Amino acid sequence: MENRSHLIFELDDLRYGIETSHVREIFKLPELTPVADAPGDIIGLLDFRGTILPIMHLAKRLGQ
């Protein structure tokens, strides 16, 4: 049996887990740049070391 580790987090009193092999880095979220015409679950853009990333609000994506 393979032993795997997981990143466990809670959102609105629900517990989720992701295998740590899928996690690259955890960092404090800086201020985001808003996007006027983005879908409702995209809350802004982040310049992450020169790469622009869309940031998703997980609760909105999951319909919570």
Secondary structure, DSSP 8 states (H G I E B T S, - for coil): -----EEEEEETTEEEEEEGGG----------B--TTS-TTEEEEEEETTEEEEEE-HHHHTT-
